[in-house]
Amino acid sequence: MPVSRTRLAAAAGPLAAAVLGGLATDPDSRWFRRLDKPAWYPPPQTFGIVWTGLYAGTAWAAGEVLDRLGDRGRPFARAYALNLALNTAWTPLFFRAHRPWLAAAEAAVLTASTVDLVRRASTVSGPAAAVLAPYAAWTAFATALTTAIARRN
C-alpha cells in the first residue's frame, strides 16, 4: 500500500524538529557541563533514544489522525504544527540562549500543547492517542527537569 502524502507530510515535521534540535543541542559546551543538574538527570544517551522513539510515534500518530480526518483535518494540522514549532524552540532557548527559566516556561507550554494533541487524537483514533501519550509524559518530565535545572542555577 503506498504511503499517502498526508502521512509523508506528518512525518516531515518530527524529522525537521529532530534535525533542528540536534543542530542546536550542545551537551559538550562548557556552559552546559557546568550546570548543576539534579540527581535524577538521565544518562545523556537517554535523550537521543527517547526522542527517536517519540518522534517516530508522533509522525505515525499524526499521519493516522490526519488520514482519518481527511478534509476535516485542518484544526489538528494547525495544532500539530504549533506543537512541533514549540518542540523545536526549546533547544535553542536552553542550549544557545542559555535561558533555562524561559526554556522551562516554553516546555510547560509544549506540554500543554502535547496533551491537547492527545485529546484531539483521542476523538479520532484511540491507538494514535495512545502512541502520543508517552510524548506528553516526556514533555512533562522535560518541564520538571528544566525547571529543576533553572532553580539550581
For each residue, the residues with C-beta under 8 A, 3 or more apart:
1:
2:
3: 7 8
4: 7 8 63 67
5: 8 9
6: 9 10 63 66 67 73
7: 3 4 10 11 59 63 64 66 67
8: 3 4 5 11 12 63
9: 5 6 12 13 66
10: 6 7 13 59 60 62 63 66 80
11: 7 8 14 15 59 60 63
12: 8 9 15 16
13: 9 10 16 17 58 59 62 80 81 84
14: 11 17 18 55 56 58 59 84
15: 11 12 18 19 55 59
16: 12 13 19 20 84 88
17: 13 14 20 21 55 84 87 88
18: 14 15 21 22 51 52 55
19: 15 16 22 23
20: 16 17 23 24 88 91
21: 17 18 24 25 51 87 88 90 91
22: 18 19 25
23: 19 20
24: 20 21 91 92 95 96
25: 21 22 91 95
26: 29 32 95 96
27: 32 33 44 95
28: 32 33
29: 26 32 33 95
30: 33 34
31: 34 35 98
32: 26 27 28 29 35 95
33: 27 28 29 30
34: 30 31
35: 31 32 100 149 152 153
36: 149 152 153
37: 41 148 149 152
38: 41 145 148 149 152
39:
40: 145
41: 37 38 145 149
42: 46 47
43: 46
44: 27 47
45: 48 49
46: 42 43 49 50
47: 42 44 50 51
48: 45 51 52
49: 45 46 52 53
50: 46 47 53 54 138
51: 18 21 47 48 54 55
52: 18 48 49 55 56
53: 49 50 56 57 134
54: 50 51 57 58 134 135 138
55: 14 15 17 18 51 52 58 59
56: 14 52 53 59 60
57: 53 54 60 61 131 132 134 135
58: 13 14 54 55 61 62 131 132 135
59: 7 10 11 13 14 15 55 56 62 63
60: 10 11 56 57 63 64 128 131
61: 57 58 64 65 121 125 127 128 129 131 132
62: 10 13 58 59 65 66 76 80 117 128
63: 4 6 7 8 10 11 59 60 66 67
64: 7 60 61 67 68 121 124 125 127 128
65: 61 62 68 69 73 76 120 121 124 125 128
66: 6 7 9 10 62 63 69 73 76 77 80
67: 4 6 7 63 64 70
68: 64 65 124 125
69: 65 66 72 73 76 124
70: 67 73
71: 74
72: 69 75
73: 6 65 66 69 70 76 77
74: 71 77 78
75: 72 78 79 120
76: 62 65 66 69 73 79 80 117 120 121 124
77: 66 73 74 80 81
78: 74 75 81 82
79: 75 76 82 83 113 116 117 120
80: 10 13 62 66 76 77 83 84 117
81: 13 77 78 84 85
82: 78 79 85 86 113
83: 79 80 86 87 110 113 114 116 117
84: 13 14 16 17 80 81 87 88
85: 81 82 88 89
86: 82 83 89 90 106 109 110 113
87: 17 21 83 84 90 110 139
88: 16 17 20 21 84 85 91
89: 85 86 92 93 106
90: 21 86 87 93 94 103 106 107 110 142 146
91: 20 21 24 25 88 94 95 96
92: 24 89 95 96 97
93: 89 90 96 97 99 102 103 106
94: 90 91 97 98 99 100 103 146
95: 24 25 26 27 29 32 91 92 98
96: 24 26 91 92 93
97: 92 93 94 102 103
98: 31 94 95
99: 93 94 102 103
100: 35 94 103 104 146 149 150 153
101: 104 105 150
102: 93 97 99 105 106
103: 90 93 94 97 99 100 106 107 146 150
104: 100 101 107 108 143 146 147 149 150
105: 101 102 108 109
106: 86 89 90 93 102 103 109 110
107: 90 103 104 110 111 139 142 143 146 147
108: 104 105 111 112 143
109: 86 105 106 112 113
110: 83 86 87 90 106 107 113 114 139 142 143
111: 107 108 114 115 136 139 140 142 143
112: 108 109 115 116
113: 79 82 83 86 109 110 116 117
114: 83 110 111 117 118 132 135 136 139
115: 111 112 118 119 136
116: 79 83 112 113 119 120
117: 62 76 79 80 83 113 114 120 121 132 135 136
118: 114 115 121 122 129 132 133 135 136
119: 115 116 122 123 129
120: 65 75 76 79 116 117 123 124
121: 61 64 65 76 117 118 124 125 128 129 132
122: 118 119 125 126 129
123: 119 120
124: 64 65 68 69 76 120 121 128
125: 61 64 65 68 121 122 128 129
126: 122 129 130
127: 61 64 130 131
128: 60 61 62 64 65 121 124 125 131 132
129: 61 118 119 121 122 125 126 132 133
130: 126 127 133
131: 57 58 60 61 127 128 134
132: 57 58 61 114 117 118 121 128 129 135 136
133: 118 129 130 136 137
134: 53 54 57 131 137 138
135: 54 57 58 114 117 118 132 138 139
136: 111 114 115 117 118 132 133 139 140
137: 133 134 140 141
138: 50 54 134 135 141 142
139: 87 107 110 111 114 135 136 142 143
140: 111 136 137 143 144
141: 137 138 144 145
142: 90 107 110 111 138 139 145 146
143: 104 107 108 110 111 139 140 146 147
144: 140 141 147 148
145: 38 40 41 141 142 148 149
146: 90 94 100 103 104 107 142 143 149 150
147: 104 107 143 144 150 151
148: 37 38 144 145 151 152
149: 35 36 37 38 41 100 104 145 146 152 153
150: 100 101 103 104 146 147 153
151: 147 148
152: 35 36 37 38 148 149
153: 35 36 100 149 150
